[in-house]
Amino acid sequence: MHRNRRNMMTALAGLTLAGVMPARAANWPQGPQTFVVPYTPGGGTDMLARALGQTVGLKLGTSVIVDNRSGAGGNIGAALVAHDNSNSKWLFTTNSIAISASLYKGLNYSIEGDLVAVSMITKSPLLLVVPGSGRIRTLEQLIELSKAKPDGLNYGSTGVGSVTHLGSALLVKTLGIKALHIPYKGASQITTALLANQIDFAMIGTPGAVPSLRQGTLRLLGVMGDYLPPGIAEAPLLSKQYPELHVEIWQAVFAPKSMPRAAVQRMHTEVQAVLKDSSVARTIAADGAVPLTLSQAGSAKFIAEDIERYRKILAVLKLGAT
């Protein structure tokens, strides 16, 4: 009798708990949400986070604040979200996080163990650019210039291990040319260095390149992808001649593993709905990017495959585990 009663009470407690869990998830969010952007204000990722955050906030019925936590190649902001238990912080980042998984040995977080891929946002190919005032107009001419210079060429990137660094290093290795890597703090500094002829070429993302390409201050030699991004009417696709030269910049939202599953799914739903909004689509296209409308499971698969892809690229370039 007593045993049956205990069993009944245990079963009722289980049913009550099962009823409370969805209720808690249904009450989310319980206040402002934060997009942690692991880069300085004013960049393409920061501006997109602010644009999407405002619209997503309206759908959630709360405000979405952007918190810039730059440093350590984006890993300071990533670690902040990975170890957060507030159910209010989301990581709004680029594929630097997929690179970091293999590039750095002593990370205090794991992208696969501490974070959940919520939603892909955009992607855009890297662009190979040179100063618009120079004589170099084709990839072949850039190769010839590298042979003519005893010390080789100089190229810029947004930092050691960044996607712009890996794209450029992959180009140098594939073409068999000699070139010195010069890291900068951001795309704007790279553009300034190109205009001042301090570097010979660079691989940069479309948001930073398109305005200068339109003005003619930069010249496009090729696209490091299999499609022409919005705003680029004509350019060689480098991967047609060199299949390995296919490197893109993507943006995505992540959550800490502690985030309730229902909250993750709702954020995915709202982000994807915003990406289909015509005004947001125009904003993304103006940056030379395309929206990535994938399911939450599809987003996780996309990122897992990219982590493995960059692991192989880093091995080929003999970089990583620092």
C-alpha positions as CSV (number, residue, x, y, z in Angstrom):
1,M,0.0,0.0,0.0
2,H,2.7,2.4,1.1
3,R,4.9,1.3,-1.9
4,N,2.0,1.9,-4.3
5,R,1.4,5.4,-2.8
6,R,5.1,6.3,-3.1
7,N,5.1,5.1,-6.7
8,M,2.0,7.2,-7.4
9,M,3.5,10.3,-5.8
10,T,6.7,9.8,-7.8
11,A,4.7,9.5,-11.0
12,L,2.7,12.6,-10.2
13,A,5.9,14.6,-9.4
14,G,7.2,13.6,-12.8
15,L,4.1,14.7,-14.5
16,T,4.2,18.0,-12.6
17,L,7.8,18.6,-13.6
18,A,7.0,17.8,-17.2
19,G,4.3,20.3,-17.1
20,V,6.5,23.0,-15.5
21,M,9.3,22.7,-18.1
22,P,7.3,23.7,-21.1
23,A,5.7,26.5,-19.1
24,R,9.2,27.9,-18.3
25,A,10.2,27.6,-21.9
26,A,6.9,29.3,-23.0
27,N,7.7,32.2,-20.7
28,W,11.0,32.9,-22.4
29,P,12.3,35.6,-22.9
30,Q,12.1,37.1,-19.4
31,G,13.8,40.4,-20.3
32,P,16.3,41.9,-22.8
33,Q,18.4,39.6,-24.9
34,T,22.0,40.3,-25.8
35,F,23.9,39.6,-29.1
36,V,27.5,39.4,-28.1
37,V,29.6,40.4,-31.1
38,P,33.3,39.4,-30.6
39,Y,34.5,42.3,-32.8
40,T,34.9,46.1,-32.5
41,P,31.9,48.3,-33.3
42,G,31.4,49.5,-36.9
43,G,32.3,46.4,-38.8
44,G,30.1,44.4,-41.1
45,T,29.2,41.8,-38.5
46,D,28.5,44.4,-35.8
47,M,26.2,46.4,-38.1
48,L,24.3,43.3,-39.2
49,A,23.8,42.2,-35.6
50,R,22.3,45.6,-34.8
51,A,20.0,45.5,-37.8
52,L,18.8,42.0,-37.2
53,G,18.7,42.5,-33.4
54,Q,16.2,45.3,-33.7
55,T,13.8,43.3,-35.8
56,V,14.2,40.0,-33.9
57,G,13.6,42.0,-30.7
58,L,10.2,43.2,-32.0
59,K,9.3,39.6,-32.8
60,L,10.3,38.4,-29.3
61,G,8.5,41.3,-27.6
62,T,11.7,42.5,-26.0
63,S,14.9,44.4,-26.8
64,V,18.0,42.9,-28.2
65,I,21.2,44.7,-27.1
66,V,24.5,44.4,-29.0
67,D,27.5,43.9,-26.7
68,N,30.9,44.2,-28.4
69,R,33.6,42.0,-26.8
70,S,36.5,42.0,-29.1
71,G,39.9,40.4,-28.6
72,A,41.8,37.1,-29.1
73,G,40.5,36.5,-32.6
74,G,36.9,36.6,-31.4
75,N,37.5,34.1,-28.6
76,I,36.9,36.4,-25.7
77,G,33.3,37.0,-26.8
78,A,32.8,33.4,-27.7
79,A,33.9,32.2,-24.2
80,L,31.7,34.7,-22.5
81,V,28.6,33.2,-24.2
82,A,29.8,29.6,-23.9
83,H,30.0,29.9,-20.1
84,D,26.8,32.0,-19.6
85,N,23.8,30.6,-17.8
86,S,21.5,33.6,-17.9
87,N,19.4,32.4,-20.9
88,S,19.8,35.9,-22.4
89,K,23.1,35.9,-24.2
90,W,23.7,34.8,-27.8
91,L,26.9,34.8,-29.8
92,F,26.7,36.6,-33.2
93,T,29.9,35.7,-35.0
94,T,31.7,34.7,-38.2
95,N,33.5,31.5,-39.2
96,S,36.5,32.7,-37.2
97,I,35.0,30.4,-34.5
98,A,35.3,27.4,-36.8
99,I,38.9,28.2,-37.4
100,S,39.7,28.8,-33.7
101,A,38.6,25.2,-33.0
102,S,41.8,24.0,-34.7
103,L,44.0,27.1,-34.6
104,Y,44.3,27.5,-30.8
105,K,45.4,24.8,-28.4
106,G,44.4,26.3,-25.0
107,L,40.9,27.7,-25.6
108,N,38.8,27.9,-22.4
109,Y,35.7,26.8,-24.3
110,S,34.7,24.3,-26.9
111,I,32.6,25.2,-29.9
112,E,31.3,21.6,-30.1
113,G,31.0,21.1,-26.3
114,D,29.9,24.4,-24.9
115,L,27.9,26.1,-27.8
116,V,24.9,25.3,-29.9
117,A,24.5,26.4,-33.5
118,V,21.2,28.3,-33.5
119,S,21.0,29.7,-37.1
120,M,23.1,30.5,-40.1
121,I,22.7,34.1,-41.3
122,T,24.7,34.9,-44.4
123,K,27.6,33.9,-46.5
124,S,29.8,35.7,-49.0
125,P,33.0,34.8,-50.8
126,L,36.4,36.4,-50.3
127,L,37.5,38.8,-53.0
128,L,41.1,39.0,-54.3
129,V,41.8,42.8,-54.7
130,V,44.7,45.0,-55.6
131,P,45.2,48.8,-55.7
132,G,43.0,50.4,-58.4
133,S,45.8,52.8,-59.3
134,G,48.3,50.0,-60.1
135,R,49.0,48.1,-63.4
136,I,47.9,44.7,-62.1
137,R,44.6,43.7,-63.8
138,T,44.7,39.9,-63.8
139,L,45.8,37.0,-61.6
140,E,48.4,36.1,-64.1
141,Q,49.9,39.6,-63.9
142,L,50.0,39.3,-60.1
143,I,52.0,36.0,-60.4
144,E,54.4,37.7,-62.8
145,L,54.9,40.6,-60.4
146,S,55.8,38.2,-57.6
147,K,58.5,36.7,-59.8
148,A,59.9,40.1,-60.7
149,K,60.2,41.2,-57.0
150,P,63.3,39.6,-55.3
151,D,61.6,39.7,-51.9
152,G,58.2,38.7,-53.2
153,L,54.9,40.4,-52.6
154,N,53.2,41.7,-49.4
155,Y,49.6,40.9,-48.5
156,G,47.3,42.0,-45.7
157,S,44.8,40.3,-43.5
158,T,42.6,40.9,-40.5
159,G,44.9,38.9,-38.3
160,V,46.8,35.7,-37.9
161,G,44.4,32.8,-38.3
162,S,41.5,34.9,-39.7
163,V,39.6,33.8,-42.7
164,T,41.2,36.5,-44.8
165,H,44.7,35.2,-43.7
166,L,43.8,31.6,-44.5
167,G,42.4,32.6,-47.9
168,S,45.5,34.6,-48.8
169,A,47.9,31.9,-47.5
170,L,46.0,29.3,-49.5
171,L,46.3,31.4,-52.6
172,V,50.0,31.9,-52.1
173,K,50.6,28.1,-51.6
174,T,48.4,27.1,-54.5
175,L,50.0,29.6,-56.9
176,G,53.5,28.8,-55.6
177,I,54.4,32.5,-55.2
178,K,56.5,34.2,-52.5
179,A,54.6,36.7,-50.3
180,L,54.9,38.2,-46.8
181,H,51.9,38.3,-44.5
182,I,51.2,41.6,-42.8
183,P,48.3,41.5,-40.2
184,Y,46.0,44.5,-39.6
185,K,43.3,45.2,-37.1
186,G,40.4,45.4,-39.6
187,A,39.3,45.5,-43.2
188,S,39.4,49.3,-43.3
189,Q,43.1,49.3,-42.4
190,I,43.7,46.8,-45.2
191,T,42.0,49.1,-47.7
192,T,44.0,52.0,-46.5
193,A,47.2,50.0,-46.9
194,L,46.2,49.0,-50.4
195,L,45.4,52.6,-51.4
196,A,48.8,53.7,-50.1
197,N,50.5,50.8,-52.0
198,Q,52.0,49.5,-48.7
199,I,50.7,46.0,-49.7
200,D,50.3,44.4,-53.1
201,F,47.1,42.4,-52.6
202,A,44.6,41.2,-50.1
203,M,41.6,38.9,-49.6
204,I,38.8,40.8,-48.1
205,G,35.0,40.3,-47.6
206,T,32.5,41.8,-49.9
207,P,31.1,44.4,-47.4
208,G,34.5,46.1,-47.1
209,A,35.4,45.7,-50.8
210,V,32.2,46.7,-52.8
211,P,32.3,50.4,-52.0
212,S,35.9,50.8,-53.0
213,L,35.4,48.6,-56.1
214,R,32.6,50.9,-57.2
215,Q,34.8,53.9,-56.8
216,G,37.6,52.3,-58.6
217,T,40.1,52.7,-55.8
218,L,40.4,48.9,-55.6
219,R,40.5,46.4,-58.5
220,L,39.0,42.9,-58.3
221,L,41.1,40.1,-59.7
222,G,38.9,37.2,-58.7
223,V,36.2,35.7,-56.5
224,M,37.2,32.9,-54.0
225,G,33.9,31.0,-54.4
226,D,31.6,29.4,-57.0
227,Y,29.2,32.3,-57.5
228,L,29.3,36.0,-58.0
229,P,28.0,37.9,-54.9
230,P,25.4,40.6,-55.2
231,G,27.0,43.8,-56.5
232,I,29.7,42.0,-58.5
233,A,28.6,41.8,-62.2
234,E,31.7,40.2,-63.6
235,A,34.8,38.6,-62.2
236,P,36.8,35.4,-62.6
237,L,35.8,32.6,-60.2
238,L,39.1,31.4,-58.9
239,S,37.8,28.0,-57.9
240,K,37.1,27.1,-61.6
241,Q,40.8,27.1,-62.2
242,Y,41.9,26.2,-58.7
243,P,39.2,24.1,-56.9
244,E,40.9,24.5,-53.5
245,L,40.5,28.3,-53.7
246,H,37.0,28.4,-52.3
247,V,36.8,30.3,-49.0
248,E,33.8,32.2,-47.8
249,I,32.9,34.3,-44.8
250,W,29.7,33.3,-43.0
251,Q,27.8,34.7,-40.0
252,A,25.8,32.7,-37.5
253,V,24.1,32.9,-34.1
254,F,25.2,30.5,-31.3
255,A,23.8,29.8,-27.8
256,P,25.4,28.3,-24.7
257,K,24.5,24.6,-24.2
258,S,22.6,25.6,-21.1
259,M,20.0,27.5,-23.2
260,P,16.6,25.8,-23.1
261,R,15.9,23.9,-26.3
262,A,12.6,25.7,-26.9
263,A,14.4,29.1,-26.7
264,V,17.0,28.0,-29.2
265,Q,14.3,26.8,-31.6
266,R,12.3,30.0,-31.2
267,M,15.4,32.2,-31.8
268,H,16.2,30.1,-34.9
269,T,12.6,30.6,-36.1
270,E,12.6,34.4,-35.6
271,V,16.1,34.9,-37.1
272,Q,15.1,32.9,-40.2
273,A,11.8,34.8,-40.5
274,V,13.8,38.1,-40.4
275,L,16.1,36.9,-43.1
276,K,13.1,36.4,-45.4
277,D,12.0,40.0,-44.9
278,S,12.5,42.0,-48.1
279,S,14.1,45.0,-46.5
280,V,16.6,42.8,-44.6
281,A,17.3,40.9,-47.8
282,R,18.1,44.2,-49.5
283,T,20.5,45.2,-46.7
284,I,22.3,41.8,-46.9
285,A,22.6,42.0,-50.7
286,A,23.9,45.6,-50.4
287,D,26.8,44.0,-48.5
288,G,27.4,41.5,-51.2
289,A,26.2,38.6,-49.2
290,V,23.3,36.1,-49.5
291,P,21.1,34.8,-46.7
292,L,21.5,31.2,-45.5
293,T,18.0,29.8,-44.9
294,L,18.9,26.5,-43.2
295,S,17.1,24.6,-40.4
296,Q,18.6,24.5,-37.0
297,A,19.9,21.0,-37.6
298,G,21.1,22.1,-41.0
299,S,23.0,25.0,-39.4
300,A,24.7,22.6,-37.0
301,K,25.7,20.3,-39.8
302,F,27.0,23.2,-41.9
303,I,29.2,24.4,-39.0
304,A,30.5,20.9,-38.1
305,E,31.5,20.4,-41.7
306,D,33.3,23.7,-41.8
307,I,35.2,23.0,-38.6
308,E,36.6,19.9,-40.2
309,R,37.3,21.7,-43.5
310,Y,39.3,24.4,-41.7
311,R,41.1,21.7,-39.7
312,K,42.3,20.3,-43.0
313,I,43.2,23.7,-44.4
314,L,45.3,24.6,-41.3
315,A,47.1,21.3,-41.6
316,V,47.9,22.0,-45.3
317,L,49.2,25.5,-44.3
318,K,51.0,24.1,-41.3
319,L,49.2,26.4,-38.9
320,G,47.4,25.8,-35.7
321,A,47.7,24.4,-32.2
322,T,49.2,27.6,-30.8
